[in-house]
């Protein structure tokens, strides 16, 4: 059964994730911003994120901005209104394709 993770488990996972932040914007989410030299590099990452998202079964919110040179990834479980283990798993998978 899926459930929200307790704060201590989230904090422990954050120590192992690469440059993710934890934001509490009513539901809590994992956030990572990545800078690219060209928009095409950003699009390649977004495609990879799509592939791992299908594998995991969780889809992040993705924002591309500043002329395509920045990608912001936001992960939360909207069904449970916060961070679940699948959110953490997706963040690790995304780190693996960078």
N, C-alpha and C positions, 0 to 999 in steps of 0.2 A: 504494500500500500504506500502510495506517495504521500509525503507530509512535508511541512516546512521544516527546515533544518534549525536546530537551536543555534543561538549566536556563537557559542563556543566552537561548534563544528564548522561554522562559516569562517570564523577567525582563523582556525587551524588550516583550512583549505586556502585561505587568502595568502598565507605564508608561503605556500607552494606554487601559487599561480604567478605568472610573469607579468608584472605591471598592470594588474587589474585593480580597480578601486571598488569599494562598496558604497553605493549611494542609497539613501533612504528617502525615496520620493513617493511616499504613501504605500508602496508595496515592497520596496527594497529591490535592488538590482545590481548585478555585476556590470562594470563598465570598463571598456578599454578603448583608447584612441591610438591610432597608428598613423604615422606620417609616411607618405610615399613621394618619390621623385616625380612620378608621372601618374596621370589618371589610369592608364592601362594597367599599371602594377596594382592599383587599388581594385580594379575590376577583376583581376585574376584572383586576388584574395577573396573577394566576395563570392566568386564561383566556388572556391575551395570550401568556404564556410557553408555554402549551400549543400555541398556533398556531405560534409560531416554532420550537418544538421539533419539530413535525411537518415543517416546512419543512427544517430542518437535518438531521433524522434522529438526534437525540441528545436524551435526556430527562434533565433535572436532578432531583435530589432537592429537594423543597420542604417546608419546615416552617413552619406558621403557629402563632404562639404569643402569649401575653400578651393574651388576650381578642381575638385577631384583629387586633391592631394592629402586629404584626411578622411579616414574612415573611423566612425565611432560605432562600437558594438555594445549593445545593451542586452543583458540576459536576465529574464525573470520568468517565473511560472505564473501566468495570469490566472490559471485555474485555481491556484492556491494562494494567490496574491503575495508572493514572496519568493524566496530562494529555496529550491529543493535540490536533492542530490543530482537530478538530471541537469540542472543549471550548472552545477560545479563540473559535472562530466563534460558538458559542452564546452565550457571555458578551457578545460584541459585539452580537449580535442582541437580547439581553435589554436591554442598555443603550439600544438604539434604540427600544424600546417604552415606556421609562419617561417 
